[in-house]
């Protein structure tokens, strides 16, 4: 029986805008099992980004509980949360969030600088292995401005993997990419999921969500629908079906 990696119960989040209270999450219950590839869907204002920020320990809920890998987040100090975030979570963002004057290799090494148990040689070896795993062995000494958007997103994925997290959290990770590059990134994420990685993928694109194994749909701070993905799309097959681009 698979392990529950994420469990949230009656999760609430309120924001205060002047005298107005905005209820972004209104008592959400959700469980994610180890090895799942879950898409969190919803339009702008549905609560999906707020949910991701709480899952990523970037924000705290107003009410309810969040348990990550058997640890209750509500009982941790700010420093403990930062340490857990660095060791158990990997992040992939729409805008890549790479340091511009830093090579791909140095960008991937960055999370390991916050881990005092990892020496410089191991840090370099793990970063190289992560870049190799995303097909960028020949780009590790390039700066972000020397790489395409798809290559930069692969660097971001390598960076998310370098600490061997229990969950990868992706926020609109294909939002800035064209169709072919989006499929390439989804193929990579599907490969990682096949290798056992648990992935939570926030998107507003229903076609991209068909590459995942389960869809969770948010509206007005509630989950309105959860369902397994039937007839799941395979990104590599979709790539092969695209017309060949002319130079």
C-alpha positions in Angstrom: 0.0 0.0 0.0 1.4 3.4 -1.0 2.4 6.0 1.6 0.5 9.3 2.0 3.0 12.0 1.3 0.6 15.0 1.6 -2.4 15.2 3.8 -4.4 18.4 4.3 -7.5 18.6 6.4 -10.0 21.5 6.5 -7.3 23.8 5.2 -8.3 27.5 5.2 -6.6 30.6 4.2 -7.9 34.2 4.6 -6.3 37.4 3.2 -7.2 40.8 4.5 -7.5 43.6 2.0 -8.3 46.7 3.9 -11.5 45.9 5.8 -12.4 43.1 3.5 -11.6 39.4 4.2 -10.9 37.2 1.2 -11.4 33.5 1.9 -8.9 32.0 -0.6 -9.3 28.4 0.8 -12.5 27.3 2.5 -11.8 24.0 4.2 -9.9 21.9 1.7 -9.3 18.2 2.2 -6.7 16.5 0.0 -4.4 13.5 0.1 -1.6 12.7 -2.3 0.1 9.3 -2.3 3.7 8.6 -3.0 4.4 8.3 -6.7 1.3 10.2 -7.9 1.5 12.9 -10.6 -1.4 15.3 -9.6 -2.5 18.3 -11.5 -4.2 21.1 -9.5 -6.5 23.0 -11.9 -8.5 26.1 -11.7 -9.0 29.6 -13.1 -7.4 32.7 -11.6 -8.7 33.2 -8.1 -9.8 29.6 -7.6 -7.3 29.0 -4.8 -4.9 26.8 -6.6 -1.8 29.1 -6.2 -2.6 29.7 -2.5 -2.8 25.9 -2.1 0.6 25.5 -3.8 2.2 28.2 -1.6 0.9 26.3 1.5 2.1 22.9 0.2 5.5 24.5 -0.5 5.7 25.9 3.1 5.9 29.4 1.5 2.8 30.4 3.4 0.9 29.3 6.5 -2.8 28.4 6.5 -5.3 30.3 8.6 -6.8 27.1 9.8 -6.7 23.3 9.3 -3.7 20.9 9.2 -1.0 20.1 6.7 1.1 16.9 7.1 4.0 16.4 4.8 5.9 13.1 4.9 4.5 12.3 8.4 5.5 15.8 9.8 2.9 18.3 10.9 3.8 21.7 9.4 1.8 23.7 11.9 4.2 22.6 14.7 7.4 23.8 13.1 9.3 27.0 13.6 10.2 29.3 10.8 13.8 27.9 10.7 12.5 24.3 10.8 10.1 25.1 7.9 13.0 26.6 5.9 15.1 23.5 6.5 12.3 21.1 5.6 11.5 23.1 2.4 15.1 22.8 1.3 15.4 19.1 2.0 12.0 17.7 1.2 10.6 19.9 -1.6 11.7 20.7 -5.1 10.3 23.8 -6.9 9.8 24.5 -10.6 8.4 27.9 -11.5 6.9 29.4 -14.7 9.6 32.0 -14.9 12.5 29.5 -14.1 13.9 31.7 -11.3 17.5 31.1 -12.4 20.3 33.4 -11.3 21.2 35.3 -14.5 25.0 35.6 -14.0 25.5 32.0 -12.8 26.1 28.9 -14.9 23.6 26.1 -15.1 25.8 24.0 -12.9 26.1 26.7 -10.2 22.3 27.3 -10.3 21.6 23.6 -9.7 24.2 23.5 -6.9 22.5 26.4 -5.1 20.0 24.4 -2.8 22.9 22.3 -1.6 24.7 25.3 -0.2 22.1 25.4 2.5 22.8 21.8 3.5 25.9 21.8 5.8 26.3 18.0 5.5 27.1 18.3 1.8 30.8 19.1 1.0 31.8 21.0 -2.2 32.9 17.9 -4.1 29.6 16.0 -3.4 27.7 19.2 -4.2 29.3 19.4 -7.6 28.9 15.7 -8.3 25.2 15.8 -7.4 24.6 18.9 -9.5 26.3 17.3 -12.5 24.2 14.1 -12.1 21.0 16.1 -11.9 21.8 18.0 -15.1 22.7 14.8 -16.8 19.3 13.3 -15.8 17.5 16.1 -17.6 19.7 15.9 -20.7 21.8 18.9 -20.2 25.3 17.4 -19.7 26.5 19.6 -22.6 25.0 22.8 -21.3 26.2 22.8 -17.7 28.7 25.7 -18.1 26.2 27.9 -20.1 24.6 31.0 -18.6 20.8 31.2 -18.6 20.9 33.8 -21.5 22.8 31.3 -23.6 20.0 28.7 -23.3 16.4 28.4 -24.7 13.4 28.6 -22.5 13.0 24.8 -22.5 16.7 24.4 -21.5 16.3 26.9 -18.7 13.3 25.0 -17.4 15.3 21.8 -17.5 17.9 23.5 -15.4 15.1 24.5 -13.0 13.9 20.9 -12.9 17.5 19.6 -12.3 17.8 22.2 -9.4 14.5 20.8 -8.0 15.9 17.3 -8.0 19.4 17.9 -6.5 18.2 17.5 -2.9 16.3 14.3 -3.7 13.0 15.8 -2.5 9.9 13.7 -1.5 7.7 16.0 -3.7 8.3 18.2 -6.7 6.0 21.2 -6.8 5.6 22.8 -10.3 3.8 26.1 -10.8 2.6 26.7 -14.4 5.9 25.1 -15.5 4.9 25.1 -19.1 3.2 28.5 -19.1 6.0 30.3 -21.0 6.8 27.6 -23.4 5.6 26.7 -26.9 3.7 23.4 -27.6 6.8 21.4 -28.6 8.8 22.5 -25.6 5.9 22.0 -23.3 5.6 18.4 -24.4 9.4 18.0 -23.9 9.1 19.2 -20.3 6.0 17.0 -19.7 7.9 14.0 -21.1 10.7 14.7 -18.7 8.3 15.0 -15.8 6.5 11.8 -16.8 9.9 10.1 -16.9 10.7 11.3 -13.3 7.2 10.2 -12.2 7.9 6.7 -13.7 11.1 6.6 -11.6 8.9 7.2 -8.5 8.9 10.9 -8.0 5.8 12.5 -6.5 4.8 15.6 -8.5 2.2 18.2 -7.9 1.6 20.3 -11.0 -0.4 23.5 -10.8 -1.9 24.6 -14.2 -4.9 26.3 -15.8 -4.3 24.3 -19.0 -6.7 21.3 -19.2 -4.7 19.8 -22.1 -1.5 19.8 -20.1 -3.3 18.3 -17.1 -4.0 15.2 -19.3 -0.4 14.2 -19.0 -0.8 13.7 -15.2 -2.4 10.7 -13.4 -5.0 12.6 -11.3 -6.8 16.0 -11.7 -7.9 18.1 -8.7 -10.1 21.0 -9.8 -10.5 24.1 -7.6 -13.2 26.8 -7.8 -13.8 29.6 -5.3 -11.5 28.1 -2.6 -13.1 24.6 -2.8 -12.2 21.4 -4.5 -15.1 20.8 -6.8 -13.9 17.7 -8.5 -11.2 15.0 -8.2 -10.8 12.3 -10.8 -8.1 9.9 -12.2 -7.0 10.8 -15.7 -8.5 8.3 -18.2 -6.8 7.8 -21.5 -3.7 9.6 -20.2 -1.6 11.3 -22.8 2.0 10.3 -23.2 4.1 13.3 -23.9 6.7 11.4 -26.0 4.0 10.1 -28.3 2.6 13.6 -28.7 6.0 14.9 -29.5 6.5 12.3 -32.3 3.1 13.3 -33.7 4.0 17.0 -34.1 5.0 18.1 -37.6 8.7 18.4 -38.2 9.8 22.0 -37.9 11.6 23.6 -40.9 14.9 25.4 -40.3 
